[in-house]
Amino acid sequence: MGRTNPKQIPVPDFTWKIATVLEPGQSLSDIDANTQVIALITPNRRPPAGKTGPVQLPGGETRQVANWEHWPNWRVNVNYLEEITGYDFFSDLPQEIQQVIQADDSSELTLPLQSKP
C-alpha cells in the first residue's frame, strides 16, 4: 500500500484485473488453450501531465507509456500477476492449459460481439 486517503483507508499503488473471455452459457469446463485471457495492471493514481512517461510496475519492470488512457498499454500476463500477488489463478484447470493461457500477453484481442435487441 502506497498511501492512505483522507479517512485513513489504505490505497494500493496499483490495481489489477483478469478477464476470461467466454461466450454466454460457457463455464470452467469450456476453457481450453485457445481461450482468451486478458490481464491488466494499472497505476492507481492520476497520470502525469501529458499522460505519457515511464512507469515502474511492481517487480521492477519499467514501462514507457505513450497514453495512460489506452488500456492495452497496461496488459500483462497472468504469470506476472501471480508472481506479484502470490495468488494461483486458474488452479482448477489442467496444467497444460494453464501454461498457455497464463503466459499470453500479446495475442490479438478478439472479443465476442453480441447484438442487443
Sequence and secondary structure as in RCSB ss.txt:
>XXXX:A:sequence
MGRTNPKQIPVPDFTWKIATVLEPGQSLSDIDANTQVIALITPNRRPPAGKTGPVQLPGGETRQVANWEHWPNWR
VNVNYLEEITGYDFFSDLPQEIQQVIQADDSSELTLPLQSKP
>XXXX:A:secstr
  EE TT  EE SEEEEEEE   TT  GGG  TT  EEEEEEESS   GGG EEEE TTS EEEES TT GGGGE
E HHHHHHHH   TTTTS HHHHHHHHH SSS          
